[in-house]
Amino acid sequence: MDFELQSLRLADAAARKSPALMVLVADGFAGGEDALSALIARTVASGDFKTEAGAQLFVYGAAGIVPERVVLAGIGDGSPARVRKAVGTAMGALRGGPAKAVTLCFAQPAEADALRAAVLALADASYTYSATKSKPNDKKEPPRIGKAELGVPEPGPLREALQQAVAVARGVELAREWANRPGNHATPTLLADAARQLGKLPRIGCEVLGPKEVARLGMGAFQAVAQGSRQELRFIVLRYDGAPRSQAPVVLVGKGITFDTGGISIKPAPEMDEMKFDMSGAASVLGVFRALAELRPALNVVGLIPACENMPDGGAIKPGDVVTSMSGQTIEILNTDAEGRLVLCDALTYAERFKPCAVIDIATLTGACVIALGGVRSGMFASDDALAQALQSAGEQALDPCWRMPLDDEYGEALKSNFADVGNVGGRPAGAVTAAKFLQRFADKFSWAHLDIAGTAWKGGSAKGATGRPVGLLVHYLLMQAGRPVKAGGEPTKRAKTKGQAGARAGKGGKA
C-alpha cells in the first residue's frame, strides 16, 4: 500500500474527491460548522453512531460531502490500540466494495503513536497474498485498496512517525509474504535468494554459506536436521551497517525451517500444511532488514538464518542419535520434531564471532507456548533483565506485545541425558521453558533473549496466514537502541565485508 500524508481538516476532507473517506472520531468530539462536522454531531446526538472503539457507521450521498462513501469509525480515547481496532474494522467493511483508495482523516489532532497504529492497520487490512495464484487479478475478487491518503491538521510533526510506520509495514509485508509461501516456493535456496535481494539495498550486505562451509564450521546440529532432505541447507548472514565498525552489533537469529514434517517423529497429517510457517522467525529477520534499509538507524545489526527442511527420508536423524554441535556440546536427539532448537544452537554459537551487545533469536519453537499465551503475546525468555525490559517496552509501544517467561535453573534438569551432554527435549511439562533452557546453554557468552512466536506468527482457520510478527517489536527495539534514526538519504557508512567471515573461526503446531 502507498501512503501519503496531507494537511486535511474535516472541511477539507468533505470537499475532497475520494472513492472512500474514513473519519476517526474520538470521545468528546467537538467539530466545527462544516458539513462533515455537522454530520458527525447529528449521528452522535441521535445515538446512531457511538465513538467507542470499533463502532462504525456508513453514510452514502450526504449533502455537502463530496466523497460518496463515508465511514465514521469510533476510536474511544484515541489510544493506538483503539485506533488500530477501529481502522481494521472499518477496512474490513471497505474491502468488499469498489474503492481502490481511501482517505483517512482524524477528526481531532493526531498523536504520532495513533498515526503509526492507523498506518499499520491499513497495511494489514490491505495485504493480499497472490504469489502462487494463477489469476492474482481475478475480476471476481474485490479490488485491493492500494493507496491511502492520511489527513491531519498539522502534518509536519508527524512525518517521521509516518516514515517509521511505512517502513515497518513494508517489513511486515515482506515477512508475511515469505512465511505464506508454500514449502516448494520457499526452499532454503529461494530464501537465500530473497536475502541476496535485500543485500542490494543501502547499508545491507549478504553472505550465504552452503553445506561445505557449514560442515567446515562444525555445525553438526544444523547439519543433522538438514540431512533428511533433498533440499540443500543454507546459512544466511545479513549485515546492516549504520554505525562505525567499532560499535558492537545486535544479532538477530531467525529459525528458518522452510517445511517441518517432524522428521522421523512425524507430525499428524491434519494441519501439517501449516508447517510452511515454521520459517516465520527467518521471515521476520528479512522483514526487519527491509525496514532498516529504509529507516537507516545509527546502529549495527547482524541477521543469521539457518535454513533447511526437516524431512523423514532414509538419511534423516533418528531418535536416540547423538550429534555434536558447533560449540562442541553433544546432543541426544530424543524427538526429531524438536529440530528448531538444533539449528538455532549452532547459529547462536556462530553469533559469538560478532562480539554482540545483544543476541535475540526468533522462532516458532513450541506448541507449549501456544497453550501458555495463545495468539496475543509472544513468549519472551531472557538472560538479561535490561534486555528483557527493553523488549517488553518495545512490544507494548509497537502493539506487538510479548510476555517474559521464567528461566529457573531447575527447569534445565529435565534436559539431562545418559548418553550425551544434553537431550533436545525435556518432556511435556513446561515445554516452552525447557526449549529455552536448551538454547540458553549456547548463549552464555552474550546478553541473550529468545522470542517464541509459535502462537503469534500465524493465524489458523478461515483467517489462515502469516501475521508478520514480531517485526514491529524488533524494529521498535532497534530504533530505541539507536536513539534516533539517521536522516533518510544521508551518506551511508562503509559497508562491512561479510565475504570470508565463515573462515574466521572454524572449529507450532504440534512442536515438541
Residue pairs with C-beta under 8 A, 6 or more apart in sequence:
1 122
1 123
1 126
1 145
1 146
1 147
1 148
1 169
2 146
2 147
2 148
3 119
3 122
3 147
3 148
3 149
3 150
3 162
3 165
3 166
4 147
4 148
4 149
4 150
5 150
5 152
5 155
5 158
5 159
5 162
6 149
6 150
6 151
6 152
6 155
7 151
7 152
7 153
7 154
7 155
8 16
8 103
8 105
8 149
8 151
8 152
8 153
9 32
9 34
9 151
9 153
10 23
10 31
10 32
10 34
10 36
10 37
10 40
10 105
10 107
11 32
11 34
11 35
11 36
11 37
12 151
13 21
13 23
13 36
13 67
13 103
13 105
13 151
14 34
14 35
14 36
14 64
14 65
14 66
14 67
15 66
16 66
16 67
16 103
17 66
17 67
18 66
18 67
18 101
18 102
18 103
18 149
19 67
19 68
19 69
19 98
19 99
19 100
19 101
19 102
20 67
20 69
20 70
20 71
20 94
20 97
20 99
20 101
20 102
20 103
20 145
21 65
21 67
21 69
21 70
21 71
21 102
21 103
21 105
22 70
22 71
22 73
22 87
22 90
22 91
22 94
22 102
22 103
22 104
22 105
23 36
23 40
23 70
23 71
23 72
23 73
23 104
23 105
23 106
23 107
24 73
24 75
24 83
24 86
24 87
24 104
24 105
24 106
24 107
24 118
25 40
25 44
25 49
25 51
25 72
25 73
25 74
25 75
25 107
25 108
26 51
26 74
26 75
26 76
26 77
26 78
26 107
26 108
27 51
27 52
27 76
27 77
27 78
28 51
29 40
29 41
29 44
29 51
29 107
29 108
31 37
31 38
31 40
31 41
31 107
34 64
35 62
35 63
35 64
35 65
36 64
36 65
36 70
37 107
39 59
39 62
39 65
39 70
40 49
40 72
40 107
43 49
43 57
43 59
43 72
44 50
44 51
48 57
49 55
49 56
49 57
49 72
49 74
50 74
51 74
51 75
51 76
52 74
52 76
53 74
53 75
53 76
53 81
53 82
53 85
53 86
54 74
54 82
54 85
54 86
54 89
55 73
55 74
55 86
56 71
56 72
56 73
56 74
56 86
56 89
56 90
56 93
57 71
57 72
58 69
58 70
58 71
58 72
58 93
59 65
59 70
59 71
59 72
60 68
60 69
60 70
61 68
62 70
67 103
69 94
69 97
69 99
71 90
71 93
71 94
73 86
73 87
73 89
73 90
74 86
75 82
75 83
75 86
75 114
76 82
76 86
78 108
78 111
78 114
79 114
80 113
80 114
80 116
80 117
80 399
81 117
81 399
83 114
83 117
83 118
83 121
84 117
84 118
84 120
84 121
84 399
85 121
86 121
87 104
87 117
87 118
87 121
87 122
87 125
88 121
88 124
88 125
91 102
91 121
91 122
91 125
91 126
91 145
92 125
94 102
94 145
95 125
95 126
95 142
95 145
96 142
97 142
98 142
98 143
99 143
99 145
100 143
100 144
100 145
100 146
100 147
101 145
101 146
101 147
101 148
101 149
102 122
102 145
102 147
102 148
102 149
103 148
103 149
103 151
104 118
104 122
104 148
104 149
104 150
104 151
105 150
105 151
105 152
106 114
106 151
106 152
106 153
109 152
109 153
109 154
110 152
110 153
110 158
112 157
112 158
112 160
112 161
113 161
113 397
115 150
115 152
115 158
115 161
115 162
115 165
116 161
116 162
116 164
116 165
116 168
117 399
118 150
119 148
119 150
119 162
119 165
119 166
119 169
120 165
120 168
120 169
120 172
120 399
120 472
122 145
122 148
123 169
123 172
123 173
124 169
124 172
124 468
125 145
126 144
126 145
126 146
126 148
127 173
127 176
128 144
129 176
129 177
129 180
129 465
130 136
131 177
131 180
131 181
131 185
132 181
132 182
132 185
150 162
152 158
160 485
163 294
163 295
163 488
164 295
164 475
164 479
164 485
166 294
167 290
167 291
167 294
167 295
167 475
168 291
168 398
168 471
168 472
168 475
168 476
170 290
170 291
170 294
171 287
171 288
171 289
171 290
171 291
171 468
171 471
171 475
172 287
172 468
172 469
172 471
172 472
173 287
173 468
174 283
174 286
174 287
174 290
175 280
175 283
175 284
175 286
175 287
175 466
175 468
175 471
176 283
176 465
176 466
176 467
176 468
177 283
177 466
178 186
178 191
178 194
178 279
178 282
178 283
178 286
179 276
179 277
179 279
179 280
179 283
179 457
179 458
179 466
179 468
180 276
180 277
180 465
180 466
181 276
182 273
182 276
183 258
183 259
183 275
183 276
183 309
186 258
186 276
186 279
187 231
187 258
187 309
188 231
188 232
188 233
188 234
188 256
188 258
188 307
188 308
188 309
189 231
189 232
189 234
191 234
191 236
191 256
191 258
191 279
191 282
191 286
191 305
191 307
192 208
192 234
192 236
192 307
194 286
195 206
195 208
195 236
195 238
195 286
195 303
195 305
196 206
196 208
198 204
198 206
198 238
198 286
198 289
198 290
198 293
199 205
199 206
199 238
201 289
201 290
201 293
202 293
202 296
202 492
203 240
203 241
203 242
203 292
203 293
203 296
203 492
203 493
203 495
204 238
204 239
204 240
204 241
204 289
204 292
204 293
204 495
205 238
205 239
205 241
205 495
205 496
205 497
205 498
206 236
206 237
206 238
206 239
206 498
207 236
207 237
207 498
207 499
207 501
207 502
208 234
208 235
208 236
208 237
209 217
209 234
209 235
209 236
209 237
209 502
210 232
210 233
210 234
210 235
211 223
211 226
211 232
211 233
213 235
213 502
214 222
214 223
214 233
214 235
215 223
216 502
216 503
216 506
217 326
217 346
217 350
217 502
217 506
218 324
218 326
218 506
218 507
219 235
219 306
219 325
219 326
219 346
219 350
220 323
220 324
220 325
220 326
220 346
221 323
221 324
221 325
221 326
221 331
221 342
221 343
221 345
221 346
222 233
222 235
222 306
222 308
222 326
222 342
222 343
222 346
222 347
223 233
223 323
224 317
224 321
224 323
224 333
224 342
225 257
225 263
225 308
225 310
225 317
225 339
225 342
225 343
226 232
226 233
226 308
226 309
227 315
227 316
227 317
228 263
228 264
228 309
228 310
228 311
228 312
228 313
228 315
228 316
228 317
229 308
229 309
229 310
229 311
229 313
230 311
230 313
231 258
231 308
231 309
233 306
233 307
233 308
234 256
234 305
234 307
234 308
235 304
235 305
235 306
235 307
235 347
235 350
236 256
236 282
236 303
236 304
236 305
236 306
236 307
237 302
237 303
237 304
237 498
237 501
238 285
238 289
238 302
238 303
238 304
238 305
239 249
239 300
239 301
239 302
239 303
239 495
239 496
239 498
240 289
240 292
240 293
240 300
240 301
240 302
240 303
241 300
241 492
241 493
241 494
241 495
241 496
242 292
242 296
242 297
242 298
242 299
242 300
242 301
242 482
242 486
242 492
242 493
243 298
243 299
243 300
243 482
243 493
244 493
245 300
245 496
247 299
247 300
248 300
248 354
248 355
248 356
248 357
249 299
249 300
249 301
249 302
249 354
249 356
249 357
250 299
250 300
250 301
250 302
250 356
250 357
250 358
250 359
250 360
250 478
250 481
251 301
251 302
251 303
251 304
251 351
251 354
251 356
251 358
251 359
251 360
251 446
252 285
252 288
252 301
252 302
252 303
252 304
252 359
252 360
252 361
252 362
252 474
253 281
253 285
253 303
253 304
253 305
253 306
253 344
253 347
253 348
253 351
253 359
253 360
253 361
253 362
254 279
254 281
254 282
254 283
254 284
254 285
254 286
254 303
254 304
254 305
254 361
254 362
254 363
255 278
255 279
255 280
255 281
255 282
255 306
255 340
255 343
255 344
255 361
255 362
255 363
255 364
255 365
256 279
256 281
256 282
256 305
256 306
256 307
256 308
256 343
257 275
257 278
257 279
257 307
257 308
257 309
257 310
257 339
257 340
257 343
258 276
258 278
258 279
258 307
258 308
258 309
259 275
259 276
259 278
259 309
259 310
259 311
260 267
260 275
260 278
260 309
260 310
260 337
260 339
260 340
261 267
261 272
261 275
261 309
261 310
261 311
261 312
262 310
262 312
262 336
262 337
262 510
263 310
263 311
263 312
263 316
263 317
263 336
263 337
263 339
264 312
264 316
264 317
264 318
264 319
264 336
265 319
265 335
265 336
265 337
265 512
266 312
266 337
267 275
267 337
267 509
267 510
268 510
271 460
271 509
272 509
274 458
274 460
274 464
274 508
274 509
275 508
275 509
277 364
277 457
277 458
277 466
277 508
278 310
278 340
278 364
278 508
279 307
280 364
280 453
280 457
280 458
280 466
281 361
281 362
281 363
281 364
281 451
281 453
281 457
282 305
282 307
283 466
283 468
284 362
284 453
284 457
284 468
284 469
284 470
284 471
284 474
285 303
285 304
285 305
285 362
286 303
286 305
287 468
287 471
288 301
288 303
288 471
288 474
288 475
288 478
289 301
289 303
291 471
291 475
292 301
292 475
292 478
294 488
295 475
295 479
295 485
295 488
296 485
296 486
296 487
296 488
296 490
296 492
297 478
297 479
297 482
297 484
297 485
297 486
298 482
298 483
298 484
298 485
298 486
299 478
299 481
299 482
300 496
301 478
302 351
302 354
302 356
304 347
304 350
304 351
305 347
306 343
306 344
306 346
306 347
308 343
310 336
310 337
310 339
312 336
316 336
317 323
317 333
317 336
318 333
318 336
319 333
319 334
319 335
319 336
320 332
320 333
320 334
320 419
321 332
321 333
322 330
322 331
322 332
322 333
322 419
322 420
323 330
323 331
323 333
323 342
324 330
324 331
325 331
325 342
325 345
325 346
325 349
325 442
326 345
326 346
326 349
326 350
327 345
327 346
327 349
327 442
329 421
329 422
329 441
329 442
330 420
330 421
330 422
331 342
331 345
331 420
331 421
331 422
331 423
331 424
332 417
332 419
332 420
332 422
332 423
332 424
333 342
333 424
334 417
334 423
334 424
334 425
335 424
335 425
335 512
337 510
337 511
337 512
338 424
338 425
338 435
338 511
338 512
340 363
340 364
340 365
340 511
341 363
341 365
341 424
341 435
341 438
341 439
342 424
344 361
344 363
344 439
344 442
345 438
345 439
345 441
345 442
346 442
347 361
348 359
348 361
348 439
348 442
348 443
348 448
349 442
351 359
351 446
352 445
352 446
353 501
353 504
353 505
356 446
356 447
357 446
357 447
358 384
358 387
358 446
358 447
358 448
358 449
359 443
359 446
359 447
359 448
359 449
360 387
360 391
360 448
360 449
360 450
360 451
360 474
360 477
361 439
361 448
361 449
361 450
361 451
362 451
362 453
362 470
362 474
363 450
363 451
363 452
363 453
363 454
364 452
364 453
364 454
364 457
364 458
364 508
364 511
365 432
365 435
365 436
365 450
365 452
365 453
365 454
365 511
366 431
366 432
366 435
366 452
366 454
366 511
366 512
367 431
367 454
367 508
367 509
367 510
367 511
367 512
368 428
368 430
368 431
368 432
368 433
368 435
368 511
369 378
369 379
369 431
369 432
369 452
369 454
369 455
370 454
370 455
370 508
372 379
372 405
372 432
373 379
373 403
373 455
374 455
375 455
375 456
375 459
376 401
376 455
376 456
377 395
377 401
377 402
377 403
377 455
377 456
378 395
378 400
378 401
378 402
378 403
378 451
378 452
378 453
378 455
378 456
378 469
378 470
378 473
379 402
379 403
379 405
379 432
379 451
379 452
379 453
379 454
379 455
380 388
380 391
380 392
380 395
380 402
380 403
380 404
380 405
380 449
380 450
380 451
380 452
381 404
381 405
381 406
381 407
381 433
381 436
381 440
381 449
381 450
381 452
382 388
382 391
382 404
382 407
382 448
382 449
382 450
383 407
383 440
383 443
383 444
383 447
383 448
383 449
384 447
384 448
384 449
386 447
387 447
387 448
387 449
388 404
388 449
390 477
390 480
390 481
391 402
391 449
391 451
391 473
391 477
392 401
392 402
392 403
392 404
393 480
394 473
394 474
394 476
394 477
394 480
395 401
395 402
395 470
395 473
395 476
397 476
398 472
398 473
398 475
398 476
399 472
400 469
400 470
400 471
400 472
400 473
400 476
401 473
402 451
402 470
402 473
405 432
405 433
405 436
405 452
406 433
407 433
407 436
407 437
407 440
411 426
411 430
411 433
411 434
411 437
412 434
412 437
412 440
412 441
414 426
414 427
414 429
414 430
414 434
414 437
415 422
415 423
415 424
415 425
415 426
415 434
415 437
415 438
416 422
416 423
417 423
422 438
422 441
424 438
425 431
425 434
425 435
425 512
426 434
426 437
426 438
427 434
431 512
432 452
435 452
436 450
436 452
439 448
439 450
440 448
440 450
451 470
451 473
453 469
453 470
454 508
454 509
454 511
455 508
456 467
456 469
456 470
457 466
457 467
457 469
457 508
458 464
458 465
458 466
458 467
458 508
459 465
459 467
479 485
